[in-house]
């Protein structure tokens, strides 16, 4: 049996109000534009690689953020095979005796939605989660670590000629992490199932609460501020970087829900009709939920918090 480590890149609509999005709606939230994979034998030796761009059928223009992080040339996509041809070629390359491995559930969810939408008749093997196995190995199965964090853990240096956010390069780095795990075969204990992808309208992804506070400082340090609820499921989230002052009386922070993704938390301080100090807390789910975007947003937010703290000293 061989292990096929899979990674995907996908595009998204320029706007959820665009004609391209409205023509397909939530049936195709993300459209795949690249399949990347490496083939690994039972001795954890990389045998071969697969990289295939995919011609888009609906989201013809690359979203600026996708173009920036993937460095994919839109003209190259126009000469590529369509989705069904690409996934069929990938299945042929995989062979007969294999299992698919990915880092987390994002890839399998996007793959499943694309296969359903384009009515692909290709059959692929079961898919298993390297990310969950890595979490068990480091004793932190609840917090989903990113691929770069896993590489740092095993001191795997990225190749300057193999940038991240290229599907075959990310598959290669994932395979390197897989080979470092103490018992890689245990990955078969972590099968993956695709989750339903959907775009939530603003009314369904926001929550607001008004709370009494003694002071601005107490409000910022309160459990209501540091552990706000997810606007969808109500699970208490963690504000890890801290709050940044946006304008007079308004502060903002980031928090992550393991099920629904990145949320923006805003605090507005003021007084009610009785002259009592109040804090209005709103939580809104981000429109952008790709791992790359979320990771970059947290890095940017940590820098903003650090600059704010330095300025206050």
N, C-alpha and C positions, 0 to 999 in steps of 0.2 A: 504494500500500500504506500502511496505517496501523499504528501501534504501539499495542497495548493494554497499559498498565502495570497489573499485577494485584497485589492484596494481599488476604489473607484473615485472618479472625479465627476462632478455634475454641475449643471447650470441651473439657474432659477430665473423667474420672470423679472424684468426690469422694474415692474410695479404690479401689485396685486389688483390694480385698476386697469391694467393694460389689456388690449384686445387679445393678445396672445394667451394671457392667463384666463380671461373670461371665456375663451373658446373651449378650454378643457377643464377649467375649474380645479377643484381639489383632486381630480383624478390623476393629475400629473403635477405634483407640487415641485419636484426636481426632475430635470431631464439629464440622463447620463451622457457624458461626453468623452469618457475614457475608462477603459478597463486595463488594469495593471495587475500582474501576478508573477510569482516565482514558484517554481516546482522544487520541493524539498524531499529527499528520500528518508528512509527510516534511520539513517545515520546522521541526519540533520545537515546533509550536504546539499547546497543549492545546485540543482542540475540545469535549470533552464529558466528563461523569463518570457513573459508575454506582455505586449503593450499594443493596444488598439484604440485609436481615436474613433469617435462615433459621430456621424452626421446628425445634427438636431433636426427634428421635424416640426417643432412648435416654438421653442425659445431660440429663435435664430440669432439674436444678438447676445453676445456674452455680457453678463452682468459685470460692471466695472470691477467689483471686488473679486469675482471669480477670475477675470482676466489677469488681475494684478498678482494673485497668489499662485495661479497655475502656469502663467506665462504661455498659455496655449494660443497659437495663432488661429484666429477665426477662419482664415482661408484654408488652413489645413483640415478643419472640420468639414468644410464643404466638399472636399475630395474623399472623405472617409465613407465607409459603408454605413448603412442604417443600423438601427439598434438590433433588429432580429438577425441580420447578417453577422454583426459583431459578436453577439452572445453565442451564436451557433459556432463561429470560428473558435471562440474561447472554449466551449465544451469539447470540441474536437481536439484541441491542444491538451486539455486536461487528461484525456484518455479514459480508461475504464475503472481502474482501481485507485481511487483517491477520495479524500475528504477536503472540504473547503474550510479555511481558517481566516478570520478577520479580526481586526482590533475594534471591539465594541459592536453595537447593533445598528449604527447608522447606515453602513454599507448594505447590509442585508435588507433593511427596510426600503431603501431607495431602489435596490435591485428588484425586489419583489413588486414594488409599485410600477416600475418600468416594464417588467415582464408581463404583468397583468394588463397594463394600459395598451401595450403594443401587441398583445395576444401572441406572445412568443410560444412556440411549441417545443422549445429546447428544455431538456430536463437536466438539472444540476444536482450534485450530491448535497448531503446535509452540510450545514455550516456550523462551526464551533468558534467559541470566543476566547482568543488569547488574552484579551484584556482582563477578563474575570479570573483566569488562572493566575496571571501576574498579581492581581489584587490579593488572592489567597496566599501566594508565596510571600509577599511582603507584609502580610497580616493586616491588610486594610482593604477588605472586599467591598465596603460600602462606598468609598470614594473612588470614582473611576479616574485613574491616572491616564494622562495623555501618553502618546507614543514617545515624545521627546523625553518625558520624565523617566520612562522605562529605559530608554537608551542611556540616560545619565546614570541611572541606578547600576547598570551593567558596564558603565564606562565605554560605551560604543560611540566612537567619534563619527559624525556625519562626514561624508565625502563632499568636498567643495564642488565636485563635478556632478553631484547627484542631489539637486535641491529638493527640499520637501514640497509637498503638494503636487508632485507628479506621481501618478498612480503606481507605476512600476517601481519608482524609487522608494515610495512609502511602503510598498509590499516587501521590497528588499530589506528595509530597516526593520520591519515587523518580523520578518523571518530571522534576522540576526538576534532580536530579542527572544524569539521563540527558542532558538538554539541554546540560549543561555539559561533557560529555565531548568531547575534541578530535575524535573520529571515531565518533559514536554508531552508525553503520551496522555497525561492526565487532562489535557485539553478536551479530550473526548467526553469528559464529565460535565462539560459546559456547552450543551447545544444551544443554538440561537433560534429564536422565532422572530419574524419581522413584526414591528409595531406599526400601527396605522398612522400614516402621515396625513396631517390635516392643517389647514390654515385657520386659525381661530380669529373670528372678528373681534374688534376692540371691546365690544360689550361683554364678551365672554372671557376676556383675558385681563381684566382689570378688577381691582378691589380697592375700596377706600374705607378708612376708619378714622374717627375723631376721638382723641384721647386727652385727658387732663394731665398736665405736667406742671412741676413746680418751677422749672427753669429750662432754658435752652440746653444747658449742659446736661441736666438730668434726663431730658428727652432724648438726646443723642446717645446717652449711655444706657438707656432703658432696654429691657427685654423686647418691648414693642418695636424698637428701632433695630436692635441687633439680631433679633430672631423673628423677622416678619413672616407672615404666612404666604404660601404660594397662592396666587390669585385663582388658580384652577382647582387644586386639590386641598388647599388649606394646610398642607404640611409646613412646619416651621423650618425656615431656611436660615442659613448662616451668612451674615455680612462679614466677609473676610478682610477686605482692604480698608473699609471705613467709609465715612461720608465726606463728600466734597461740597463746599459752599458754591451754589450756582448763582444766586443773587440774594438780596436781602431777605432773610428769613426762610429761604428754601435750600434744602440740602438733598443730595442724591447719592445713592450707593448701588452696588451690584450684588445679586445673590443668585444661587443656582438651585433649581429643583431637579432631583435625579430623574424625575419622570417628564417634566414639562419644559425644562431648560432654563435659559437665562432670563432673569427678571430685573427690571429697573425699579428701585425703591426710592420714593421721594417723600421728604418730610417738609411740611410747611408750618411754621410757627406763627402764632398770632394770639388774639384774645376773642372770647365769645361775647355774646350780648351782655353777659353779667360781668364782664371785665376779667374773667378768669383765663389764665394761660392755657392754651390748647395746642396740640400737635396733630395736624392732619396727615395721616400716612396713606400713601397710595402705592400700590404695587401693580406693575403692568408687565406682561410677558413680552419679550423682545420679538420683533418680526423676523430677525435674523437668528438662526439657531445652529449654524454649522459649527463643528468643533473649532475650526480655524478662527472664525469670527469671535467666538466666545473666549478662546484663549487670548487672542490679541486684545480684546476689550478689557480683560482682567489685568493684563500687563499695563495697558494705558492707564487704567484706574489706579493701580498701585503707584504709578509715577505721579499722578495728580495728587494723591493723598500725601505722598512724600514731599512734594513741592509745597503743599499747603502747610504741612507741619514745620518745614524748614523756615517758611516765611513768618510763622508765628513765634519762632524762637528769638 
